[in-house]
Amino acid sequence: MGVTIFGQSFPTYAVSARVSEAKAIFLGLSIALSQGLSNFILEGDVSQLFDYINNKECNVHWDVSTILKDIKVLWNQIPSAIALSPGVPVQYQVCICVWLLPFGNMAHLLSTSCSIKTSSSGKPYSKLLSQCSTRYPTLTLQTPRSPWKRLVLHGERPLRQCTVYATTLPISLDAEISIKSGSHHSSNEPAKRKRVMVIGGDGYCGWATALHLSNKNYEVAIVDSLVRRLFDHQLGLDSLTPISSIHTRVRRWKSLTGKTIELYIGDICDFEFLSETFKSFEPDSVVHFGEQRSAPYSMIDRSRAVFTQNNNVIGTLNVLFAMKEFREECHLVKLGTMGEYGTPNIDIEEGYITITHNGRTDTLPYPKQASSFYHLSKVHDSNNIAFTCKAWGIRATDLNQGVVYGVRTDETEMHEELFNRFDYDGVFGTALNRFCVQAAVGHPLTVYGKGGQTRGYLDIRDTVQCVELAIANPAKPGEFRVFNQFTEQFSVNELASLVTKAGKKLGLDVQTTSVPNPRVEAEEHYYNAKHTKLIELGLKPHLLSDSLIDSLLNFTIKYKDRVDTKQIMPSVSWRKIGVKPRTIAT
């Protein structure tokens, strides 16, 4: 258990969960008092506890005989905490909304935010309270200079669900309130910044996207369970680049730019966590990267296949239900994959195909031919999203992304603590990234089978650009749009040739070897996929030039001492997958 105040988490070690909850409440109040806070908004269980403490009738659903006893014992310490506080005059009026959540659900304080400067009129600024529409009980704490030295629960006062960051300012300053919530501003107020929730924001595409959107002045929240980092520990893998913890990343971004990225640590398969996150952040758009994204990982063994489908499909279903229940106007930008289409012997359209059959014509979803349990989960996602758009009026954009390469964006280059991950192993590494690492360490480029496998590719700088374009040009209510998100097509042999050529310019002796294909796929095939919709919205592609490959090679050479050559060769076979769990992928 723990409590998060002012963005910092404080563990509350105790002999039982009940005692821990009691300590969390006491700790939160003590810290708030020490910061000079004088008004509190109480939510849920906390409000019921204060009813109980103030001898009011309440229906407390916690174990009354234990936790309330614990809290009453701790409550006796509150006066001493008040005595230690600096004694703030009554005119300092600040609100804070506290949610107490168990660390067992990997949850932190969930809060929206508003900034406040106090009025020059000489009176406490009350506009914040009077504008609100949702009703919450309000608690006023008088500091030691006031006659009251205990907390008194008042009746309900109309409030909007919002939280002020913990600051106190003298009332002589000019007033300016900017509330970030779902309501509309009047014509003379500045336009409200759009709020974007990036699910999976600690991952390869998600981290780059979160920084890019924050830099573009969106209000950004990252939602992530951090399970991708766990996969590395389980399989003995590591990023080529050293990557900082998500907390360090977010703090560094704030120190460099002054921009705050809110952080919610939890699993979207836990609907209670997700629903509280939605209610707290109130997103205008949700960018959903939060899925297990590796085809080889889904083919390691039965447990990984089941995890992939459960995590991806159930997680996306939860997002859809959260949108329906809490943010009906929210726009879902979902990362799909070009792998849903397979390699048909006809042109691949963007999501839909018009067919004439037996004299009748219709436009239907393009046929799907998934080639792994991962790709199948993406097909299920697409069907579920399309259905909810039709049935519930959800607005959604499915970005069927090609293979991403590169590591640098304008934002991740700002400081080493913002570096993105760079996977080169046979489980999570993508083709071009893997080839550049292999060339850097003198390992032959590993071409699977005949090498004629052709796919769409794009620079990670174009990934973030595409997401931004989708957000800025949202789908209509009930519309399920599909964009094919890539900029160029290459076969594996063509990529190997480009890396070989660039490597020789840098004095590298780059060799290529054909290895047995661990996948079940066509190694020579027709491939022509359309990708015009994002270009029409304004995408300016970063095409794969010689200079870009040179840059990638120089980058991998810089970090080649971090390469574990045992992770280079493919270790997962589509045909040999079994029920026996594999703890190491090599």
N, C-alpha and C positions, 0 to 999 in steps of 0.2 A: 504494500500500500504506500501511497505518498500523496503529496499535494504539490501543485505547481503554482507558484506565485511570481509574477513579473518575469515569466519565461524561464524560471529556474525550478528544477525539480528537487524536492527534499524528501528523502525516504523517511518513513516513520516505522522504525523497527519496533516490534512488539511481540509479546508471547502469543497473541491471537489476532485474527483479522478484525475482531470487534474493537479491541484496544487500539489497534493501528488506525481504524477509522476515527476513533475518538481523538487520538493524537493528531491526526491529519487536520481535523477541524480546529483544534486548539492552535496548532502550529500556523495554519493559514490566518487565523484571526490575530495571533500575536505578531506575525510579520507585517500584516496590514496595519496594525496599530503602531508598530515601530516606524512605519513610513508616514504616519500622520493622517491616515485615512479616517474620515468621519461618517461616511454614509456607505451602507452596504445593501446590495440586492441579493436576497437569498432565494435559492431554488430547491424545490423538491424536498429531499430528506433533511437537508440542513434546516429548512424552514420549520419542519415538523419538530425538530429537536428544540428549537428556540420556543416554540409553542409549549412544549413540555416543560422546559426550564422556567418559563414564565407562568406556569400553572394554568395554562389554557387547555381546553379540550382539544385533543388531536388524535388522529388515527395513525400512530407510529407503527410502521410495519417491521421495524427492526426488533431484535430480541431485547425487550424492555428491561428484563432482569439483569442484563449484562452490559450492553453498550451504553445505555442511559446512566447506569451506575458509574461506569468508567468516565463518562463525560462530565457528570456532576462532580466527581472528584477533581477532574482537571479544571472544571469551571471555577473552582475556588482560587485557582492561580491567576485568573484573568485580572483581578485588581492589581496584582503586582506587576503584570505585564503593562497595564495602563500607566502605572506609576513610573515605569521605566521609559515610556514613550515621551517624545519631546514636548508634548502639551501644545497642540495646534489650536489656534483660535477658531471660534465657531464659523467664521466666514470662509474657512477653507472647506469646500464641499466637493468631495470626489466620490464617485460610485465605482463599485467593483462587483462583478458577478462571478460567483464561485461555483464550479462543479467539482465534486470529489469523485474520482473514478479509480478503480483498482488498477494497480500496475500489472496485475495478472492478465488483464486484457490489453496490455501495452498501450494504455491510453494516457493522455496528458490533459491538462486543462483545456477545455474547448471554449473558445471565445471569439466573438466578433470584436470590433474595436471602434472607438471614436476618439478623436482628439479634442481637447477642450482648453480654451483660454478664458479666464474669468472676466467678468464685466467691470467696466470703469464706473458704473453707476453707484458703487458703494454697497450693493446688495448681492447676496449669493445668486449665482446664475442659475435660474430654475428652468430655462427653456428645455434643457435635456429631459427633465421629467415630464413637463407638460406636453411635449410633442408625442409621447409614446402611446401606443395603442394596445399592446399586450399587457395583461394584468399580472403583476407579481407582488408578493408581500414585500414591504420596505422596512428596513431596520435602520434606526438612527443611533449612532454611538456618540455620546457627549464625552469630550476629553476632560482631563482633570480640572481645567479651568471652569468647567460647567458644574452645576449642582448635582448632576447625575453621574454616578460612577458604575453604572451597569447598563447592559443592553436592554432596550425596551422595544418590544414588537408592536408596531402600529398596524392600523387597518390597511387594506389593499389600496394601492395608489396606481393609476394607470401608468404603465411603463412599456416602452418598446424593449425587446430583447437586445440589449447592447451592453458593452463593457467599456469602461474608460481605463486606459493604461494607468498604472499607479503613479500619478503625479499630483502635486499640490502647488497651486500658484496663488499669489496674493490677488485680491479682487480689484486692485488698482489697475491691472493690465487691461488692454483692450480686449473685447470679447470677440471670439470667433469660434463657432462650433461647426465641425464638419463630420457628420455622422455617416458611417459607411454601413448601409443596410439595404433592404430591398425596396424601400419606399421611393417615391418620385420627388424630385426637387422642384421648387417653383422656378419660373423662368429667369429670375434674377440671381439664382444660386448657380455655382459652378457645376458643370456636368460631373456626375458621379463616376468614379473609376470602376471599370468592369472587374468583377471578381471571378477568378479562374481557379478551380480546384484541379491540381495535377495529381492524379492517382498513379502511384509508381514513380514519384518524382525523385527518388534516389537512384534510379537505374540509368542505363546508358542514354536512351533517348529522353527519358523523363527529366533528368537533371539538367541537360542542356536546354530543354524546352522551358522548364521553370525559370531558369535564369534569364532566358531570352524574353519571356513574357513580362517578368518583373522589370527588366531593363526598358521595356516598351510601355511602362507605366500602368500595367495591369496590377491589381491586387492579387497576389498569388498565395495559395496554400498548397503545401505538399502533404499527401496522404500516402503512407508507405509502411509496410510491416517489416521492412529491412530483410526479408527472407532471401533476397538475391545474394546478400553477403554470406548468409548461412550456407547457401549452395557451395560457395567457394571453400568454406571450411569442411563441408561434408566430403567434397570430391578432391580436396588437396590442390585446388586451383588458386590463381591469383591474377589480378590485373597487371598488365605490363606497367602501367602508370601507378604510382602510389596514390591512393585515394583517401581523403580524410573522412572522418565520421560525418554523418549528416548534420549533427549539431554544430560541429566545427565549420562545415561548409556554410551553413545558414548564418552563423555569427560573422564569418569573414565577409560574406556578401553584404551584410548590414554595415560592417565597418568601412567597406570600400565605397558603397553607393548611398548609404543612408536609407536603403529600402528594406522593408521587413518582409520576409517570407514566413508565413505561419506554418507550423509543423504539427502534424497529427500522426502519431505513431500507433498503428493498429492494423488489423486485418479486415479488409472489406467483406470477407466471408462471414464476419461477425456483424450481423445486421444492427444490433444495438449500438455498437461502436460507430458504424457508418451513419446511422440515422442521427445520432447526436452530433456527428461532424457536419452533416448537412444542415441541421438546425442552427448550429453555431456559426458556420462560415457563410451560409446562404449564397452559394455560387450562382453566377449567371451562366457560366459554362463549366463543363466537366471534361477534362482531357484524360482519357482512360488508357494509361500504359500499364496498369497494374496487373499484369498476367505473366505467367511462366512463359518465356518467349523462345525457348530453344527446342527445335525438333529433335536433335539427338538426346537431350535430357529426357524428353517424353518417351524415348525408346530404350532407356537404360534397363528398366525392369518394370514389372507390373505396378509396384507401388508408385513409381514416378509417373507412369501413364495415368493412374487413377488420380494422383495429386494434380497433375496438369489439367485434366478435364474438370475435376471438382473446383479447383482454385479459379480457373478461367471462366467456366460457365456459371457457377454459382455466384462468383464475385460480380460478374456482369449483370446477372439477374438482380442481385441486391442493389446495384447502382440504379437499374431501371425502376425498381420499386421505390427506392429513396427519392428519385426524381418525381415519380407520380405522386408520392405522398407529401413531399415537403417543398419541391421546387418545380412546379408543372411547366413553367416557362423556360426552364434551364435547357441549354443546348448541349447535347452529348457529342463530343468529338472522340471517336473510338479508333484506336489503332488496330486495323486489320492486317492482312498480309496478302501479297500477290500469290502466295502459295495456295490460297483457297481455290484458285482456278485450275491448278495443275498445268499441264502442257498440251492443250488441245490442238488439233490439226486445223484450226480455224483462228481468225483474229480474236483476241480477247478484248471485249468491250468494257466500258466502265460501269460494272455492276449489273447492267441490264442488256438484253438482246431482243430484237424484234424478229419474230419467227412467223412464217406463213406455212401452215400445215393443213393439207386437205381443203384448200381454198379459204381458210380462215387465218386471220393475222392477229397476233397479240404481242405485247412487250412483257417479257418475263425476266425474273432474276437469272443472271448468267449461270450456267451449270457449274457445279463445284466438283473438283476431283482432288480432294485432300490426300497428302502423301505421308502423314504421320499423325500420331495421336494429338500432337500440338496443333497441326493444321486443322484437324477435325474439330478441335475445341473452338477454333476461330470461325469455322463454318456454323457451328451451333450458335455462337454469339451473334453472327450476322442474321440468322433466322429469328432468334429471339428479339433482337432489336427491331428488325423489320416488322415483326408481329406487333410489338408494343407501339410502334409508330402508328400503325393502322388502327389498333384497338383503343389506345389511350391518348393518341394525339402527341406522343413524344416527338421531339424534333432531334434528328440525329444525322451525323456525317460519319461514314465509315471510310477511313483512310487505308486503303489496301496498299501497304508499303512494300517496296522492294527491299533489296539487301542494302543495308546502310554501311558506309565506310567512313573513315576519318575519326578524329577525336577532338579537334579544336573548333571552338566557336569564339566569337568576340568576347563573350562573357567568361568562358572557362579559361581564357588566356590571361585574365586580369591578375591572377594570383595562383600559386601552386596549390593552395588549399581548395581551389575551385576546380582542379583538374578532373576531367571525366575519366571513367574507367575505359580500358582498352583490352578487350579479350582476344586472345590468340590461340586458345586451346581448341581441341577437337569437339568440345561440347557447346561452348558459347561463342567461339570466335567465328566471324564472318569471313568470306573467301579472301577479299582483298587485304583486309587487316592481317589475316593469317599469313598470306604470301609475303607481305612486307616484313613481318617478323622473321619468317623463315629465311628470307634473303639476308637480313641483317646479321643473323647468327651463322650463316653458311650452311643451312640445312636445305636440301633440295625442295623445291616447291612441290607440294603434294596435290597432284591432280587426280581426282577420283574418276576411275574408269577411263572412258574415251575422251572426256573433257569437253564434250559438245553441249553440256547442260547450259542453257541460256536463261538468264533472268534479268529483271530490271534492277538497276542500281541507283543510289543517290548519296550525295554528301550529307553528313549530319547537319551541316548548316542549312541545307534545303529541308530537312525534316522539321526543324524549328520554324522555318519560314512557312511551310505548308500548314502547320498547325495554327500559326497566327492568322493566316489567310482564312482558314475554315472558321475560326472564332469570329473574325471581323465580318464575315459574310455567312451568317448562320442559316441553317435549314429552316423552312417554314414549319409551323405546327403540323404534325402528322406526316412530315416528309422524311423519308429515309434516303439520303444521298450517298452515292458511292463514288469516291475519287480514287483513281489509280495513282499512287504516290511514288513515282520514280522519274528519273530524268534521262537515263540512257540504258541500252541493253548490251550485255556482253556475255559471251560464252566463257567458261572456265579457262579454256585454252587461250582466249584473247587476253584475259586478265594476266595469265602467267607470262604471256609474251610481253605485255606492257611493263610488268615488274622486272623481267629479265633485261629489257632494253634500258630502263631507268637505272637498274643496278650497275650495269656495265659502265655507265657514265660516272658513277661514284666509285669505280674501281672494285666493285664486288663481282666475284665469280659466281653467278647465279645459275644453278642447274635445275632441271625439272624432272620429276619422276612420276610415273603413273602408278597409283596404288589401287588395290581392289576396292571397288565402290562399296562402302558399308550401307548405302541406302538402296531402296528399291525405287528406281526412277529411270526414265528414258535418258540415255546418254547422248543421243543424237535426235533432234526433233525440230519441228517448225515452231517458231515463237515470234508473235507480233502482237504486242499489247498496246492499246490506245492509252494515252495519258495527256489529254488536252484540257481538262476542266480546271486544273490548278494553274496551268499556264494562262488560261483566260481570266482567272482571278488576279493575276499579276505575279505569279512565281517567276523569279529570275534565277535560273539554275546555275550552280557551280559545276561545270562539266569536268570530267576526269581528264585533265591535261597532264603533259609530261612534268610540268612544274609542280603540280599537286602530288603526283607520285613521288617526285624527288623529295618533297616536303615530308610525306609520310615515311619514306625510307630513312631520312635523316632523323626523324623523331624516334623511330624504332631503334636505330643505331645508338641514340643517346641513352636508351634504357635497356640495351641488350643484356646487360649484366643481370637483369631481373628475370630473364627468360628461363623457364624450366623446360629444357628440351624434351623431357619425358612426356610433356603434355601436348606435343605437336602432332603426333600421329593419331589418326582416328581410332577410337577405342569402343565405340558403340555400334552394334550391328543391328539393322532392322530385322534381319532373319533370325538372329540368335537371342532376341529378347525373351526373358523367361520370368517365372514367378519368384525366383530366388532373389532377395534383395542384394544389391551391390552397393557397398558403402564407399567404394573407390571406383572411379570411372576408368582407371588405367589397368 
